[in-house]
């Protein structure tokens, strides 16, 4: 009986500790998550068509390399997931949009969206600026590589995709927004809570020195580890923010965080499935190599810049 009582006391104490860490992080991040939901739904319902019309209209202009920059910005502004972005990109291609512009649009769209911008603000101004700049530049780099090496031949194959029908069709604008918000909450809510639970577990049971040894400092090893961990661990943008917040507090370098924020969404399993369909095996391997290389270079540059 005494042993059982001691075990119950230990379990209760650990539950109290975990709840403490969970409660603190939930209070810190919840409002960013909620604001991200509201902004994402507002963009999806009221601005999505304007964003895509702006991109489609680029095909009528001779912008050259400058068009790649605009495409990367519009990709960040687009609220769609990758399975939604690719059919839209297919319609863009039929409208005459160049493959290098499409590459920039889709690459930045994979990495960032309006919701994720708000989530990332919870990590502080430095992390937000690093994420915005790195995603924008990654889109540009993808577009430039396609422009250089695939100038006279097609890079994408959109034959399997058709433009999806919009689910935001309710004639009442408020109801349309609320329905979209409900779908976003259902899609991300569990991941968000799971991320906070994982963060609480890390903070309670993983020594801070270990996190500093793995991800800290300016060593290339930390950047490589973060880029690698981002591949299997990333499931939802909102779910990884609590982890990143805890890791940065425990000594993770900003360069390692930047690498994680690139490889995570770029290699998210659902995104990989969609990308592989339009690239084929050989170009899909090139995509993975590009993502890892860009993540490592970005992480190294951020660490050398001593951004905290």
Backbone torsions as a table, in degrees:
resi	resn	phi	psi	omega
1	UNK	NA	-39.9	-179.3
2	UNK	-65.5	-40.3	178.4
3	UNK	-63.8	-42.6	178.7
4	UNK	-62.7	-40.9	178.6
5	UNK	-63.1	-40.5	179.0
6	UNK	-65.1	-40.4	179.3
7	UNK	-64.3	-41.8	178.7
8	UNK	-63.9	-37.1	178.9
9	UNK	-66.1	-41.7	178.3
10	UNK	-63.6	-45.3	179.7
11	UNK	-61.0	-43.4	179.9
12	UNK	-63.2	-42.7	-179.7
13	UNK	-63.3	-43.2	179.4
14	UNK	-66.1	-37.8	177.8
15	UNK	-63.0	-38.5	178.2
16	UNK	-64.4	-43.8	178.8
17	UNK	-61.9	-46.5	-178.9
18	UNK	-63.4	-41.3	177.4
19	UNK	-62.5	-36.9	178.8
20	UNK	-59.7	-50.0	-179.8
21	UNK	-66.7	-41.1	179.1
22	UNK	-60.9	-47.1	-176.5
23	UNK	-63.8	-43.1	179.7
24	UNK	-60.9	-48.1	-176.4
25	UNK	-70.2	-36.6	177.4
26	UNK	-60.7	-43.5	179.1
27	UNK	-63.6	-35.7	-177.6
28	UNK	-73.0	-35.8	-168.6
29	UNK	-106.6	-23.8	-171.8
30	UNK	-53.3	-44.1	-175.2
31	UNK	-69.5	-30.7	174.4
32	UNK	-67.2	-41.9	178.2
33	UNK	-62.4	-45.8	-179.4
34	UNK	-63.9	-43.6	178.5
35	UNK	-63.7	-37.6	176.7
36	UNK	-62.7	-40.6	176.6
37	UNK	-60.4	-46.5	-178.3
38	UNK	-64.1	-45.8	-179.5
39	UNK	-65.6	-44.5	-179.0
40	UNK	-60.0	-43.5	179.1
41	UNK	-67.4	-38.8	178.7
42	UNK	-62.7	-43.7	178.8
43	UNK	-65.3	-43.3	-177.5
44	UNK	-64.1	-40.4	-175.7
45	UNK	-82.4	-41.5	-169.7
46	UNK	-107.2	-19.7	-173.8
47	UNK	-121.7	-13.6	-174.5
48	UNK	-56.6	-47.5	-178.3
49	UNK	-63.3	-36.4	178.9
50	UNK	-67.0	-40.9	178.8
51	UNK	-62.2	-46.2	-178.2
52	UNK	-71.1	-33.2	175.4
53	UNK	-65.7	-38.6	178.6
54	UNK	-62.2	-40.5	179.9
55	UNK	-70.0	-41.5	179.9
56	UNK	-62.2	-34.3	-179.2
57	UNK	-70.1	-16.2	178.5
58	UNK	-64.3	-27.4	-178.4
59	UNK	-63.1	-18.8	-179.7
60	UNK	-88.3	-2.7	-175.7
61	UNK	-119.0	149.9	177.8
62	UNK	-97.4	86.6	-175.1
63	UNK	-102.6	-13.9	179.1
64	UNK	60.7	-136.8	-178.2
65	UNK	-63.0	-31.8	-179.7
66	UNK	-59.9	-30.1	177.9
67	UNK	-63.6	-30.2	177.6
68	UNK	-64.3	-40.9	179.4
69	UNK	-63.8	-44.8	179.5
70	UNK	-63.7	-41.7	-179.6
71	UNK	-61.8	-39.0	179.4
72	UNK	-65.3	-40.4	177.8
73	UNK	-64.3	-44.5	-179.4
74	UNK	-66.7	-31.1	176.1
75	UNK	-64.4	-40.8	176.9
76	UNK	-64.6	-38.1	-178.0
77	UNK	-73.6	-22.1	-177.9
78	UNK	-70.5	133.5	-176.9
79	UNK	-89.3	1.0	-172.2
80	UNK	-80.1	150.6	169.9
81	UNK	-75.3	174.0	-174.8
82	UNK	-65.1	-36.6	178.4
83	UNK	-68.2	-21.2	173.4
84	UNK	-87.6	-31.0	-177.3
85	UNK	-72.1	-39.7	-175.4
86	UNK	-63.8	-45.8	175.7
87	UNK	-60.7	-36.9	175.8
88	UNK	-63.8	-42.5	178.3
89	UNK	-62.2	-34.9	177.4
90	UNK	-62.2	-41.2	178.0
91	UNK	-69.2	-33.9	175.2
92	UNK	-62.1	-42.1	-179.5
93	UNK	-62.2	-41.2	177.6
94	UNK	-64.8	-25.5	179.6
95	UNK	-82.8	-2.8	177.0
96	UNK	101.4	9.2	178.2
97	UNK	-71.5	135.1	-176.7
98	UNK	-69.0	154.2	-179.7
99	UNK	-64.9	-34.3	-179.6
100	UNK	-67.6	-36.4	175.9
101	UNK	-69.0	-39.8	178.1
102	UNK	-63.9	-38.7	178.5
103	UNK	-62.3	-43.4	179.2
104	UNK	-64.6	-43.5	-179.7
105	UNK	-61.8	-48.9	-176.5
106	UNK	-71.3	-37.5	-179.1
107	UNK	-63.9	-48.2	179.8
108	UNK	-69.5	-30.3	177.7
109	UNK	-67.5	-36.5	175.8
110	UNK	-61.3	-42.6	-170.4
111	UNK	-81.4	-29.7	-170.1
112	UNK	-152.6	151.9	174.2
113	UNK	-151.7	171.1	-177.1
114	UNK	-56.4	-38.7	178.9
115	UNK	-62.1	-45.7	-176.1
116	UNK	-68.0	-28.4	175.2
117	UNK	-61.5	-45.0	179.0
118	UNK	-65.7	-44.2	178.0
119	UNK	-55.2	-46.4	-174.3
120	UNK	-66.2	-24.8	177.3
121	UNK	-58.9	-24.3	178.0
122	UNK	-66.0	-18.9	-179.7
123	UNK	-87.0	-6.1	-179.6
124	UNK	108.4	164.0	-175.1
125	UNK	-63.7	-39.4	-177.6
126	UNK	-62.8	-46.7	-179.7
127	UNK	-64.2	-38.4	179.5
128	UNK	-64.1	-45.3	-179.6
129	UNK	-65.3	-39.5	178.3
130	UNK	-63.0	-43.5	-179.0
131	UNK	-65.9	-45.6	179.2
132	UNK	-59.4	-48.8	-176.7
133	UNK	-65.8	-44.6	-176.1
134	UNK	-67.5	-38.5	179.3
135	UNK	-69.3	-40.4	177.3
136	UNK	-61.7	-45.8	-178.6
137	UNK	-70.5	-32.0	177.9
138	UNK	-65.2	-40.4	175.7
139	UNK	-61.4	-43.4	179.3
140	UNK	-63.6	-44.0	-179.5
141	UNK	-60.9	-42.5	178.5
142	UNK	-61.9	-44.1	179.5
143	UNK	-63.2	-42.2	-179.4
144	UNK	-65.6	-40.2	179.3
145	UNK	-64.2	-41.0	177.1
146	UNK	-65.2	-40.6	-179.8
147	UNK	-62.7	-38.2	-176.7
148	UNK	-77.7	-47.0	-170.6
149	UNK	-98.4	-13.8	-179.6
150	UNK	-129.9	38.1	-176.5
151	UNK	-61.9	-39.3	-173.2
152	UNK	-110.3	15.3	177.5
153	UNK	-147.1	153.2	-175.8
154	UNK	-72.6	141.9	178.3
155	UNK	-102.1	-33.6	-176.1
156	UNK	-105.1	154.1	174.6
157	UNK	-128.5	104.4	-174.7
158	UNK	-100.1	16.6	-172.8
159	UNK	-61.3	-27.5	-175.8
160	UNK	-85.2	-3.4	-174.5
161	UNK	-117.8	143.2	170.7
162	UNK	-127.6	152.7	-178.2
163	UNK	-61.6	126.1	-176.1
164	UNK	-74.2	156.4	174.9
165	UNK	-78.7	139.2	-179.5
166	UNK	-68.9	139.6	177.0
167	UNK	-91.3	-7.8	-179.6
168	UNK	-95.2	75.2	-173.3
169	UNK	-117.6	-2.3	-179.3
170	UNK	-61.0	130.6	-178.3
171	UNK	-64.3	-24.4	176.9
172	UNK	-83.1	116.1	-174.3
173	UNK	-61.8	-37.4	-179.8
174	UNK	-67.2	-44.9	178.5
175	UNK	-64.0	-37.1	178.0
176	UNK	-60.5	-43.2	179.5
177	UNK	-65.9	-44.8	-177.6
178	UNK	-65.0	-38.5	177.8
179	UNK	-64.9	-42.0	178.0
180	UNK	-64.0	-42.0	178.4
181	UNK	-61.3	-42.5	178.2
182	UNK	-60.7	-41.9	178.5
183	UNK	-64.1	-40.8	179.2
184	UNK	-63.7	-42.1	-180.0
185	UNK	-64.5	-43.2	178.9
186	UNK	-64.9	-34.5	-176.8
187	UNK	-74.9	-30.0	-172.6
188	UNK	-116.5	-17.7	-171.7
189	UNK	-58.5	-48.1	-178.9
190	UNK	-65.1	-39.8	177.6
191	UNK	-62.4	-40.4	179.8
192	UNK	-61.1	-48.5	179.7
193	UNK	-66.2	-39.1	178.7
194	UNK	-64.0	-37.5	177.6
195	UNK	-63.0	-39.9	178.9
196	UNK	-68.6	-39.0	176.9
197	UNK	-62.1	-46.1	177.9
198	UNK	-60.5	-41.5	178.7
199	UNK	-61.2	-43.3	178.3
200	UNK	-61.6	-40.6	178.5
201	UNK	-64.3	-44.1	178.2
202	UNK	-60.4	-46.2	-177.8
203	UNK	-64.6	-33.4	-178.3
204	UNK	-79.7	-40.7	-167.3
205	UNK	-113.4	-13.5	179.0
206	UNK	-102.2	117.7	-178.3
207	UNK	-59.3	142.4	-179.4
208	UNK	-60.8	-36.5	-179.9
209	UNK	-61.4	-35.5	179.7
210	UNK	-65.8	-42.6	178.9
211	UNK	-64.1	-38.6	178.6
212	UNK	-65.6	-40.7	-179.8
213	UNK	-65.1	-37.0	-176.5
214	UNK	-79.5	-48.4	-170.7
215	UNK	-113.1	-4.6	-171.6
216	UNK	-88.5	-178.6	178.0
217	UNK	67.2	-165.6	-178.9
218	UNK	-108.9	18.7	-176.1
219	UNK	-76.0	143.5	177.9
220	UNK	-64.0	-27.9	-179.7
221	UNK	-59.3	-43.1	-179.4
222	UNK	-62.9	-40.6	178.6
223	UNK	-65.3	-43.4	179.7
224	UNK	-63.1	-42.4	179.5
225	UNK	-63.3	-43.5	-179.1
226	UNK	-64.8	-41.8	179.1
227	UNK	-63.6	-37.6	-178.9
228	UNK	-72.7	-43.1	-179.8
229	UNK	-63.3	-31.8	-179.2
230	UNK	-62.9	-24.2	-176.5
231	UNK	-67.6	-55.2	-177.6
232	UNK	-84.6	-22.6	-169.9
233	UNK	-84.8	-24.9	-172.4
234	UNK	-78.3	122.8	175.7
235	UNK	-125.2	-32.6	-177.3
236	UNK	-155.4	137.1	-178.1
237	UNK	-56.4	-45.1	-179.6
238	UNK	-65.1	-31.3	-178.9
239	UNK	-73.2	-24.3	-178.0
240	UNK	-90.0	-16.5	-179.4
241	UNK	-61.0	-45.5	177.2
242	UNK	-58.7	-39.7	178.6
243	UNK	-63.5	-47.2	-179.8
244	UNK	-62.0	-39.0	179.2
245	UNK	-61.7	-44.0	179.1
246	UNK	-67.2	-43.0	-178.3
247	UNK	-65.4	-42.0	178.0
248	UNK	-62.8	-38.7	177.9
249	UNK	-66.1	-29.5	-178.5
250	UNK	-89.1	2.6	174.6
251	UNK	117.0	4.8	176.9
252	UNK	-63.8	134.2	178.9
253	UNK	-74.1	156.0	179.6
254	UNK	-65.8	-31.0	177.0
255	UNK	-65.1	-40.6	176.6
256	UNK	-64.4	-41.1	177.6
257	UNK	-62.0	-41.5	179.2
258	UNK	-61.7	-42.9	178.9
259	UNK	-62.7	-42.7	178.0
260	UNK	-61.6	-41.7	-177.0
261	UNK	-71.0	-13.4	176.4
262	UNK	-93.9	-52.6	-176.5
263	UNK	-68.8	-31.9	-178.2
264	UNK	-55.9	-66.9	-179.0
265	UNK	-66.9	-31.1	-177.7
266	UNK	-69.7	-24.9	-179.0
267	UNK	-115.8	13.7	173.3
268	UNK	-55.6	135.3	-168.1
269	UNK	-57.1	-40.2	179.8
270	UNK	-68.0	-36.7	177.4
271	UNK	-66.4	-41.0	179.4
272	UNK	-62.5	-40.0	179.3
273	UNK	-61.3	-41.3	-179.9
274	UNK	-70.6	-42.8	-177.7
275	UNK	-65.0	-40.4	-177.9
276	UNK	-61.3	-35.0	-178.8
277	UNK	-62.0	-39.9	-175.3
278	UNK	-91.5	-6.0	-177.8
279	UNK	-109.0	-33.3	-170.8
280	UNK	82.7	171.8	-170.9
281	UNK	-65.0	-51.7	-174.1
282	UNK	-63.2	-46.1	-179.0
283	UNK	-74.0	-26.4	174.7
284	UNK	-64.7	-40.2	176.2
285	UNK	-63.9	-40.3	176.3
286	UNK	-61.1	-39.4	178.3
287	UNK	-60.8	-47.3	180.0
288	UNK	-62.5	-42.0	179.3
289	UNK	-64.2	-40.2	178.1
290	UNK	-62.6	-45.2	-178.6
291	UNK	-61.1	-48.4	-178.5
292	UNK	-64.7	-42.8	-179.6
293	UNK	-64.3	-44.5	-179.3
294	UNK	-65.7	-39.1	179.7
295	UNK	-63.3	-44.2	-179.3
296	UNK	-66.4	-43.1	179.2
297	UNK	-64.4	-44.0	179.7
298	UNK	-61.7	-46.1	179.2
299	UNK	-60.0	-42.6	180.0
300	UNK	-64.9	-43.5	-179.5
301	UNK	-64.2	-42.9	-179.8
302	UNK	-63.5	-41.9	178.5
303	UNK	-65.2	-40.5	178.1
304	UNK	-65.7	-28.1	178.8
305	UNK	-77.8	-7.8	177.9
306	UNK	59.2	40.3	176.5
307	UNK	-83.0	132.5	-178.3
308	UNK	-122.7	NA	NA
